[in-house]
């Protein structure tokens, strides 16, 4: 089952604004400016089952992999740790 971020999920979590946490000159903003993944969910829909638990949002996963490549992170597990660590510390930072 393809996971997808929805507006209703925001009510379950605290309010978070990327604008408040990521500096204007951050690598992530540059990536976002040039990477357009608007149709990726529809393009990949045929590869996901309708049953089972929802997956990670494919757009989010691809963005994470691009960031991992740019930061030189070779392991998906390490990438998840890095994303979690940076979000816990109050925003995503480019460390490498």
Jmol script that loads the backbone (N, CA, C; Angstrom):
load data "model"
ATOM      1  N   UNK A   1       0.852  -1.167   0.000  1.00  0.00           N
ATOM      2  CA  UNK A   1       0.000   0.000   0.000  1.00  0.00           C
ATOM      3  C   UNK A   1       0.904   1.237   0.000  1.00  0.00           C
ATOM      4  N   UNK A   2       0.658   2.124  -0.919  1.00  0.00           N
ATOM      5  CA  UNK A   2       1.500   3.311  -1.052  1.00  0.00           C
ATOM      6  C   UNK A   2       1.141   4.339   0.003  1.00  0.00           C
ATOM      7  N   UNK A   3       2.105   4.675   0.835  1.00  0.00           N
ATOM      8  CA  UNK A   3       1.888   5.718   1.834  1.00  0.00           C
ATOM      9  C   UNK A   3       1.934   7.080   1.176  1.00  0.00           C
ATOM     10  N   UNK A   4       1.136   7.978   1.657  1.00  0.00           N
ATOM     11  CA  UNK A   4       1.130   9.328   1.112  1.00  0.00           C
ATOM     12  C   UNK A   4       0.859  10.308   2.239  1.00  0.00           C
ATOM     13  N   UNK A   5       1.587  11.398   2.220  1.00  0.00           N
ATOM     14  CA  UNK A   5       1.339  12.421   3.230  1.00  0.00           C
ATOM     15  C   UNK A   5      -0.014  13.065   2.956  1.00  0.00           C
ATOM     16  N   UNK A   6      -0.773  13.292   4.038  1.00  0.00           N
ATOM     17  CA  UNK A   6      -2.076  13.930   3.876  1.00  0.00           C
ATOM     18  C   UNK A   6      -2.193  15.094   4.844  1.00  0.00           C
ATOM     19  N   UNK A   7      -3.107  15.983   4.553  1.00  0.00           N
ATOM     20  CA  UNK A   7      -3.321  17.149   5.405  1.00  0.00           C
ATOM     21  C   UNK A   7      -3.794  16.711   6.783  1.00  0.00           C
ATOM     22  N   UNK A   8      -4.609  15.665   6.852  1.00  0.00           N
ATOM     23  CA  UNK A   8      -5.164  15.225   8.131  1.00  0.00           C
ATOM     24  C   UNK A   8      -4.083  14.753   9.092  1.00  0.00           C
ATOM     25  N   UNK A   9      -2.965  14.258   8.598  1.00  0.00           N
ATOM     26  CA  UNK A   9      -1.899  13.776   9.473  1.00  0.00           C
ATOM     27  C   UNK A   9      -1.311  14.896  10.313  1.00  0.00           C
ATOM     28  N   UNK A  10      -1.349  16.108   9.819  1.00  0.00           N
ATOM     29  CA  UNK A  10      -0.781  17.235  10.553  1.00  0.00           C
ATOM     30  C   UNK A  10      -1.457  17.418  11.909  1.00  0.00           C
ATOM     31  N   UNK A  11      -2.725  17.075  12.004  1.00  0.00           N
ATOM     32  CA  UNK A  11      -3.439  17.240  13.267  1.00  0.00           C
ATOM     33  C   UNK A  11      -2.901  16.306  14.345  1.00  0.00           C
ATOM     34  N   UNK A  12      -2.238  15.221  13.946  1.00  0.00           N
ATOM     35  CA  UNK A  12      -1.718  14.261  14.909  1.00  0.00           C
ATOM     36  C   UNK A  12      -0.374  14.682  15.493  1.00  0.00           C
ATOM     37  N   UNK A  13       0.297  15.611  14.842  1.00  0.00           N
ATOM     38  CA  UNK A  13       1.640  15.995  15.237  1.00  0.00           C
ATOM     39  C   UNK A  13       1.690  17.483  15.552  1.00  0.00           C
ATOM     40  N   UNK A  14       2.797  17.907  16.164  1.00  0.00           N
ATOM     41  CA  UNK A  14       2.962  19.314  16.460  1.00  0.00           C
ATOM     42  C   UNK A  14       3.184  20.086  15.163  1.00  0.00           C
ATOM     43  N   UNK A  15       2.932  21.363  15.198  1.00  0.00           N
ATOM     44  CA  UNK A  15       3.092  22.198  14.019  1.00  0.00           C
ATOM     45  C   UNK A  15       4.570  22.355  13.685  1.00  0.00           C
ATOM     46  N   UNK A  16       4.914  22.140  12.432  1.00  0.00           N
ATOM     47  CA  UNK A  16       6.306  22.238  11.997  1.00  0.00           C
ATOM     48  C   UNK A  16       6.346  22.980  10.673  1.00  0.00           C
ATOM     49  N   UNK A  17       7.127  24.036  10.618  1.00  0.00           N
ATOM     50  CA  UNK A  17       7.282  24.803   9.390  1.00  0.00           C
ATOM     51  C   UNK A  17       8.731  24.699   8.932  1.00  0.00           C
ATOM     52  N   UNK A  18       8.928  24.166   7.747  1.00  0.00           N
ATOM     53  CA  UNK A  18      10.274  24.033   7.211  1.00  0.00           C
ATOM     54  C   UNK A  18      10.920  25.404   7.040  1.00  0.00           C
ATOM     55  N   UNK A  19      10.116  26.416   6.793  1.00  0.00           N
ATOM     56  CA  UNK A  19      10.622  27.778   6.621  1.00  0.00           C
ATOM     57  C   UNK A  19      11.321  28.281   7.889  1.00  0.00           C
ATOM     58  N   UNK A  20      10.840  27.842   9.038  1.00  0.00           N
ATOM     59  CA  UNK A  20      11.411  28.275  10.310  1.00  0.00           C
ATOM     60  C   UNK A  20      12.707  27.551  10.667  1.00  0.00           C
ATOM     61  N   UNK A  21      12.981  26.427  10.022  1.00  0.00           N
ATOM     62  CA  UNK A  21      14.085  25.583  10.453  1.00  0.00           C
ATOM     63  C   UNK A  21      15.226  25.428   9.457  1.00  0.00           C
ATOM     64  N   UNK A  22      14.964  25.638   8.182  1.00  0.00           N
ATOM     65  CA  UNK A  22      16.010  25.433   7.178  1.00  0.00           C
ATOM     66  C   UNK A  22      16.442  26.788   6.627  1.00  0.00           C
ATOM     67  N   UNK A  23      17.729  27.120   6.767  1.00  0.00           N
ATOM     68  CA  UNK A  23      18.223  28.409   6.264  1.00  0.00           C
ATOM     69  C   UNK A  23      18.017  28.557   4.749  1.00  0.00           C
ATOM     70  N   UNK A  24      17.916  29.783   4.281  1.00  0.00           N
ATOM     71  CA  UNK A  24      17.651  30.060   2.865  1.00  0.00           C
ATOM     72  C   UNK A  24      18.743  29.523   1.949  1.00  0.00           C
ATOM     73  N   UNK A  25      19.990  29.450   2.425  1.00  0.00           N
ATOM     74  CA  UNK A  25      21.091  28.998   1.576  1.00  0.00           C
ATOM     75  C   UNK A  25      21.408  27.506   1.745  1.00  0.00           C
ATOM     76  N   UNK A  26      20.521  26.743   2.363  1.00  0.00           N
ATOM     77  CA  UNK A  26      20.751  25.328   2.618  1.00  0.00           C
ATOM     78  C   UNK A  26      20.664  24.513   1.334  1.00  0.00           C
ATOM     79  N   UNK A  27      21.466  23.453   1.249  1.00  0.00           N
ATOM     80  CA  UNK A  27      21.477  22.556   0.098  1.00  0.00           C
ATOM     81  C   UNK A  27      20.089  22.013  -0.207  1.00  0.00           C
ATOM     82  N   UNK A  28      19.294  21.742   0.822  1.00  0.00           N
ATOM     83  CA  UNK A  28      17.963  21.170   0.622  1.00  0.00           C
ATOM     84  C   UNK A  28      17.060  22.096  -0.178  1.00  0.00           C
ATOM     85  N   UNK A  29      17.183  23.381   0.025  1.00  0.00           N
ATOM     86  CA  UNK A  29      16.377  24.338  -0.752  1.00  0.00           C
ATOM     87  C   UNK A  29      16.797  24.336  -2.218  1.00  0.00           C
ATOM     88  N   UNK A  30      18.093  24.199  -2.482  1.00  0.00           N
ATOM     89  CA  UNK A  30      18.574  24.131  -3.863  1.00  0.00           C
ATOM     90  C   UNK A  30      18.040  22.883  -4.557  1.00  0.00           C
ATOM     91  N   UNK A  31      18.069  21.767  -3.848  1.00  0.00           N
ATOM     92  CA  UNK A  31      17.544  20.525  -4.414  1.00  0.00           C
ATOM     93  C   UNK A  31      16.061  20.680  -4.712  1.00  0.00           C
ATOM     94  N   UNK A  32      15.318  21.217  -3.775  1.00  0.00           N
ATOM     95  CA  UNK A  32      13.876  21.388  -3.947  1.00  0.00           C
ATOM     96  C   UNK A  32      13.555  22.285  -5.140  1.00  0.00           C
ATOM     97  N   UNK A  33      14.386  23.263  -5.385  1.00  0.00           N
ATOM     98  CA  UNK A  33      14.171  24.195  -6.486  1.00  0.00           C
ATOM     99  C   UNK A  33      14.263  23.501  -7.846  1.00  0.00           C
ATOM    100  N   UNK A  34      15.114  22.472  -7.953  1.00  0.00           N
ATOM    101  CA  UNK A  34      15.376  21.848  -9.246  1.00  0.00           C
ATOM    102  C   UNK A  34      14.762  20.466  -9.432  1.00  0.00           C
ATOM    103  N   UNK A  35      14.292  19.843  -8.374  1.00  0.00           N
ATOM    104  CA  UNK A  35      13.735  18.488  -8.464  1.00  0.00           C
ATOM    105  C   UNK A  35      12.215  18.562  -8.400  1.00  0.00           C
ATOM    106  N   UNK A  36      11.572  18.097  -9.466  1.00  0.00           N
ATOM    107  CA  UNK A  36      10.111  18.099  -9.532  1.00  0.00           C
ATOM    108  C   UNK A  36       9.624  16.652  -9.506  1.00  0.00           C
ATOM    109  N   UNK A  37       9.031  16.253  -8.400  1.00  0.00           N
ATOM    110  CA  UNK A  37       8.544  14.881  -8.247  1.00  0.00           C
ATOM    111  C   UNK A  37       7.021  14.833  -8.134  1.00  0.00           C
ATOM    112  N   UNK A  38       6.339  15.810  -8.717  1.00  0.00           N
ATOM    113  CA  UNK A  38       4.884  15.893  -8.581  1.00  0.00           C
ATOM    114  C   UNK A  38       4.144  14.646  -9.067  1.00  0.00           C
ATOM    115  N   UNK A  39       4.566  14.034 -10.165  1.00  0.00           N
ATOM    116  CA  UNK A  39       3.834  12.891 -10.712  1.00  0.00           C
ATOM    117  C   UNK A  39       4.367  11.541 -10.290  1.00  0.00           C
ATOM    118  N   UNK A  40       5.287  11.510  -9.352  1.00  0.00           N
ATOM    119  CA  UNK A  40       5.966  10.252  -9.015  1.00  0.00           C
ATOM    120  C   UNK A  40       5.027   9.229  -8.372  1.00  0.00           C
ATOM    121  N   UNK A  41       4.119   9.667  -7.528  1.00  0.00           N
ATOM    122  CA  UNK A  41       3.192   8.720  -6.876  1.00  0.00           C
ATOM    123  C   UNK A  41       2.333   8.010  -7.913  1.00  0.00           C
ATOM    124  N   UNK A  42       1.788   8.765  -8.848  1.00  0.00           N
ATOM    125  CA  UNK A  42       0.922   8.186  -9.879  1.00  0.00           C
ATOM    126  C   UNK A  42       1.735   7.257 -10.786  1.00  0.00           C
ATOM    127  N   UNK A  43       2.947   7.641 -11.104  1.00  0.00           N
ATOM    128  CA  UNK A  43       3.815   6.828 -11.954  1.00  0.00           C
ATOM    129  C   UNK A  43       4.157   5.489 -11.296  1.00  0.00           C
ATOM    130  N   UNK A  44       4.333   5.478  -9.988  1.00  0.00           N
ATOM    131  CA  UNK A  44       4.719   4.267  -9.264  1.00  0.00           C
ATOM    132  C   UNK A  44       3.547   3.474  -8.697  1.00  0.00           C
ATOM    133  N   UNK A  45       2.343   3.996  -8.802  1.00  0.00           N
ATOM    134  CA  UNK A  45       1.169   3.368  -8.184  1.00  0.00           C
ATOM    135  C   UNK A  45       1.015   1.892  -8.567  1.00  0.00           C
ATOM    136  N   UNK A  46       1.311   1.518  -9.790  1.00  0.00           N
ATOM    137  CA  UNK A  46       1.134   0.129 -10.244  1.00  0.00           C
ATOM    138  C   UNK A  46       2.048  -0.851  -9.510  1.00  0.00           C
ATOM    139  N   UNK A  47       3.108  -0.359  -8.896  1.00  0.00           N
ATOM    140  CA  UNK A  47       4.064  -1.222  -8.218  1.00  0.00           C
ATOM    141  C   UNK A  47       3.743  -1.427  -6.741  1.00  0.00           C
ATOM    142  N   UNK A  48       2.669  -0.839  -6.256  1.00  0.00           N
ATOM    143  CA  UNK A  48       2.285  -0.946  -4.851  1.00  0.00           C
ATOM    144  C   UNK A  48       0.990  -1.742  -4.719  1.00  0.00           C
ATOM    145  N   UNK A  49       0.941  -2.585  -3.705  1.00  0.00           N
ATOM    146  CA  UNK A  49      -0.252  -3.367  -3.421  1.00  0.00           C
ATOM    147  C   UNK A  49      -1.303  -2.481  -2.759  1.00  0.00           C
ATOM    148  N   UNK A  50      -2.550  -2.857  -2.908  1.00  0.00           N
ATOM    149  CA  UNK A  50      -3.639  -2.136  -2.253  1.00  0.00           C
ATOM    150  C   UNK A  50      -3.850  -2.624  -0.819  1.00  0.00           C
ATOM    151  N   UNK A  51      -3.208  -3.725  -0.447  1.00  0.00           N
ATOM    152  CA  UNK A  51      -3.364  -4.270   0.899  1.00  0.00           C
ATOM    153  C   UNK A  51      -2.076  -4.095   1.691  1.00  0.00           C
ATOM    154  N   UNK A  52      -2.194  -4.235   2.979  1.00  0.00           N
ATOM    155  CA  UNK A  52      -1.024  -4.144   3.836  1.00  0.00           C
ATOM    156  C   UNK A  52      -0.834  -2.752   4.414  1.00  0.00           C
ATOM    157  N   UNK A  53       0.261  -2.604   5.145  1.00  0.00           N
ATOM    158  CA  UNK A  53       0.573  -1.316   5.774  1.00  0.00           C
ATOM    159  C   UNK A  53       1.067  -0.331   4.733  1.00  0.00           C
ATOM    160  N   UNK A  54       0.792   0.957   4.941  1.00  0.00           N
ATOM    161  CA  UNK A  54       1.297   1.956   3.998  1.00  0.00           C
ATOM    162  C   UNK A  54       2.822   2.022   4.027  1.00  0.00           C
ATOM    163  N   UNK A  55       3.390   2.263   2.867  1.00  0.00           N
ATOM    164  CA  UNK A  55       4.837   2.395   2.765  1.00  0.00           C
ATOM    165  C   UNK A  55       5.247   3.834   3.075  1.00  0.00           C
ATOM    166  N   UNK A  56       6.547   4.068   3.026  1.00  0.00           N
ATOM    167  CA  UNK A  56       7.046   5.441   3.083  1.00  0.00           C
ATOM    168  C   UNK A  56       6.595   6.125   1.798  1.00  0.00           C
ATOM    169  N   UNK A  57       6.211   7.353   1.892  1.00  0.00           N
ATOM    170  CA  UNK A  57       5.805   8.126   0.719  1.00  0.00           C
ATOM    171  C   UNK A  57       6.932   8.077  -0.313  1.00  0.00           C
ATOM    172  N   UNK A  58       6.665   7.602  -1.560  1.00  0.00           N
ATOM    173  CA  UNK A  58       7.733   7.474  -2.556  1.00  0.00           C
ATOM    174  C   UNK A  58       8.445   8.797  -2.853  1.00  0.00           C
ATOM    175  N   UNK A  59       7.720   9.902  -2.845  1.00  0.00           N
ATOM    176  CA  UNK A  59       8.360  11.199  -3.081  1.00  0.00           C
ATOM    177  C   UNK A  59       9.360  11.513  -1.969  1.00  0.00           C
ATOM    178  N   UNK A  60       8.970  11.271  -0.744  1.00  0.00           N
ATOM    179  CA  UNK A  60       9.850  11.504   0.395  1.00  0.00           C
ATOM    180  C   UNK A  60      11.085  10.606   0.320  1.00  0.00           C
ATOM    181  N   UNK A  61      10.882   9.337  -0.030  1.00  0.00           N
ATOM    182  CA  UNK A  61      11.999   8.399  -0.113  1.00  0.00           C
ATOM    183  C   UNK A  61      13.004   8.829  -1.184  1.00  0.00           C
ATOM    184  N   UNK A  62      12.521   9.247  -2.341  1.00  0.00           N
ATOM    185  CA  UNK A  62      13.422   9.677  -3.408  1.00  0.00           C
ATOM    186  C   UNK A  62      14.169  10.935  -2.993  1.00  0.00           C
ATOM    187  N   UNK A  63      13.469  11.858  -2.344  1.00  0.00           N
ATOM    188  CA  UNK A  63      14.151  13.068  -1.864  1.00  0.00           C
ATOM    189  C   UNK A  63      15.231  12.724  -0.841  1.00  0.00           C
ATOM    190  N   UNK A  64      14.933  11.779   0.047  1.00  0.00           N
ATOM    191  CA  UNK A  64      15.924  11.367   1.039  1.00  0.00           C
ATOM    192  C   UNK A  64      17.145  10.745   0.358  1.00  0.00           C
ATOM    193  N   UNK A  65      16.925   9.935  -0.668  1.00  0.00           N
ATOM    194  CA  UNK A  65      18.038   9.303  -1.368  1.00  0.00           C
ATOM    195  C   UNK A  65      18.897  10.336  -2.101  1.00  0.00           C
ATOM    196  N   UNK A  66      18.266  11.362  -2.671  1.00  0.00           N
ATOM    197  CA  UNK A  66      19.020  12.437  -3.326  1.00  0.00           C
ATOM    198  C   UNK A  66      19.881  13.169  -2.296  1.00  0.00           C
ATOM    199  N   UNK A  67      19.293  13.483  -1.157  1.00  0.00           N
ATOM    200  CA  UNK A  67      20.043  14.153  -0.089  1.00  0.00           C
ATOM    201  C   UNK A  67      21.194  13.264   0.379  1.00  0.00           C
ATOM    202  N   UNK A  68      20.922  11.970   0.548  1.00  0.00           N
ATOM    203  CA  UNK A  68      21.974  11.043   0.960  1.00  0.00           C
ATOM    204  C   UNK A  68      23.111  11.009  -0.039  1.00  0.00           C
ATOM    205  N   UNK A  69      22.782  11.024  -1.318  1.00  0.00           N
ATOM    206  CA  UNK A  69      23.820  11.035  -2.349  1.00  0.00           C
ATOM    207  C   UNK A  69      24.641  12.321  -2.270  1.00  0.00           C
ATOM    208  N   UNK A  70      23.966  13.437  -2.158  1.00  0.00           N
ATOM    209  CA  UNK A  70      24.661  14.730  -2.087  1.00  0.00           C
ATOM    210  C   UNK A  70      25.533  14.850  -0.838  1.00  0.00           C
ATOM    211  N   UNK A  71      25.118  14.211   0.246  1.00  0.00           N
ATOM    212  CA  UNK A  71      25.866  14.287   1.501  1.00  0.00           C
ATOM    213  C   UNK A  71      26.875  13.156   1.642  1.00  0.00           C
ATOM    214  N   UNK A  72      26.918  12.255   0.664  1.00  0.00           N
ATOM    215  CA  UNK A  72      27.874  11.150   0.720  1.00  0.00           C
ATOM    216  C   UNK A  72      27.482  10.057   1.681  1.00  0.00           C
ATOM    217  N   UNK A  73      26.205   9.908   1.966  1.00  0.00           N
ATOM    218  CA  UNK A  73      25.729   8.851   2.871  1.00  0.00           C
ATOM    219  C   UNK A  73      25.375   7.642   2.010  1.00  0.00           C
ATOM    220  N   UNK A  74      26.047   6.520   2.243  1.00  0.00           N
ATOM    221  CA  UNK A  74      25.898   5.357   1.375  1.00  0.00           C
ATOM    222  C   UNK A  74      24.881   4.342   1.888  1.00  0.00           C
ATOM    223  N   UNK A  75      24.489   4.447   3.128  1.00  0.00           N
ATOM    224  CA  UNK A  75      23.589   3.471   3.736  1.00  0.00           C
ATOM    225  C   UNK A  75      22.227   4.111   3.993  1.00  0.00           C
ATOM    226  N   UNK A  76      21.165   3.388   3.619  1.00  0.00           N
ATOM    227  CA  UNK A  76      19.813   3.898   3.891  1.00  0.00           C
ATOM    228  C   UNK A  76      19.557   3.991   5.389  1.00  0.00           C
ATOM    229  N   UNK A  77      20.077   3.049   6.139  1.00  0.00           N
ATOM    230  CA  UNK A  77      19.912   3.085   7.595  1.00  0.00           C
ATOM    231  C   UNK A  77      20.591   4.335   8.166  1.00  0.00           C
ATOM    232  N   UNK A  78      21.813   4.606   7.696  1.00  0.00           N
ATOM    233  CA  UNK A  78      22.545   5.796   8.152  1.00  0.00           C
ATOM    234  C   UNK A  78      21.810   7.065   7.734  1.00  0.00           C
ATOM    235  N   UNK A  79      21.237   7.055   6.534  1.00  0.00           N
ATOM    236  CA  UNK A  79      20.472   8.207   6.055  1.00  0.00           C
ATOM    237  C   UNK A  79      19.270   8.462   6.962  1.00  0.00           C
ATOM    238  N   UNK A  80      18.549   7.415   7.322  1.00  0.00           N
ATOM    239  CA  UNK A  80      17.403   7.580   8.228  1.00  0.00           C
ATOM    240  C   UNK A  80      17.854   8.114   9.584  1.00  0.00           C
ATOM    241  N   UNK A  81      18.983   7.612  10.082  1.00  0.00           N
ATOM    242  CA  UNK A  81      19.515   8.108  11.357  1.00  0.00           C
ATOM    243  C   UNK A  81      19.872   9.589  11.251  1.00  0.00           C
ATOM    244  N   UNK A  82      20.513   9.966  10.146  1.00  0.00           N
ATOM    245  CA  UNK A  82      20.919  11.358   9.941  1.00  0.00           C
ATOM    246  C   UNK A  82      19.710  12.286   9.858  1.00  0.00           C
ATOM    247  N   UNK A  83      18.685  11.859   9.122  1.00  0.00           N
ATOM    248  CA  UNK A  83      17.456  12.669   9.012  1.00  0.00           C
ATOM    249  C   UNK A  83      16.809  12.807  10.379  1.00  0.00           C
ATOM    250  N   UNK A  84      16.691  11.705  11.103  1.00  0.00           N
ATOM    251  CA  UNK A  84      16.083  11.744  12.436  1.00  0.00           C
ATOM    252  C   UNK A  84      16.886  12.633  13.378  1.00  0.00           C
ATOM    253  N   UNK A  85      18.196  12.468  13.392  1.00  0.00           N
ATOM    254  CA  UNK A  85      19.058  13.259  14.258  1.00  0.00           C
ATOM    255  C   UNK A  85      18.918  14.750  13.955  1.00  0.00           C
ATOM    256  N   UNK A  86      18.927  15.119  12.700  1.00  0.00           N
ATOM    257  CA  UNK A  86      18.839  16.519  12.326  1.00  0.00           C
ATOM    258  C   UNK A  86      17.469  17.113  12.626  1.00  0.00           C
ATOM    259  N   UNK A  87      16.411  16.336  12.491  1.00  0.00           N
ATOM    260  CA  UNK A  87      15.074  16.836  12.824  1.00  0.00           C
ATOM    261  C   UNK A  87      14.935  17.010  14.337  1.00  0.00           C
ATOM    262  N   UNK A  88      15.513  16.082  15.092  1.00  0.00           N
ATOM    263  CA  UNK A  88      15.469  16.180  16.549  1.00  0.00           C
ATOM    264  C   UNK A  88      16.211  17.436  17.013  1.00  0.00           C
ATOM    265  N   UNK A  89      17.295  17.773  16.339  1.00  0.00           N
ATOM    266  CA  UNK A  89      18.097  18.917  16.709  1.00  0.00           C
ATOM    267  C   UNK A  89      17.535  20.249  16.207  1.00  0.00           C
ATOM    268  N   UNK A  90      16.335  20.223  15.644  1.00  0.00           N
ATOM    269  CA  UNK A  90      15.681  21.475  15.285  1.00  0.00           C
ATOM    270  C   UNK A  90      15.867  21.905  13.844  1.00  0.00           C
ATOM    271  N   UNK A  91      15.990  20.971  12.939  1.00  0.00           N
ATOM    272  CA  UNK A  91      16.088  21.336  11.538  1.00  0.00           C
ATOM    273  C   UNK A  91      17.110  20.489  10.833  1.00  0.00           C
ATOM    274  N   UNK A  92      17.004  20.434   9.545  1.00  0.00           N
ATOM    275  CA  UNK A  92      17.922  19.630   8.756  1.00  0.00           C
ATOM    276  C   UNK A  92      19.150  20.465   8.463  1.00  0.00           C
ATOM    277  N   UNK A  93      20.311  19.913   8.774  1.00  0.00           N
ATOM    278  CA  UNK A  93      21.569  20.607   8.528  1.00  0.00           C
ATOM    279  C   UNK A  93      22.429  19.770   7.597  1.00  0.00           C
ATOM    280  N   UNK A  94      23.152  20.411   6.735  1.00  0.00           N
ATOM    281  CA  UNK A  94      24.105  19.693   5.901  1.00  0.00           C
ATOM    282  C   UNK A  94      25.400  19.605   6.693  1.00  0.00           C
ATOM    283  N   UNK A  95      25.810  18.376   7.017  1.00  0.00           N
ATOM    284  CA  UNK A  95      26.956  18.179   7.894  1.00  0.00           C
ATOM    285  C   UNK A  95      28.226  17.903   7.092  1.00  0.00           C
ATOM    286  N   UNK A  96      28.109  17.248   5.973  1.00  0.00           N
ATOM    287  CA  UNK A  96      29.283  16.818   5.216  1.00  0.00           C
ATOM    288  C   UNK A  96      29.687  17.841   4.183  1.00  0.00           C
TER     289      UNK A  96
END
end "model"
wireframe off; spacefill off
backbone 0.3
color backbone group
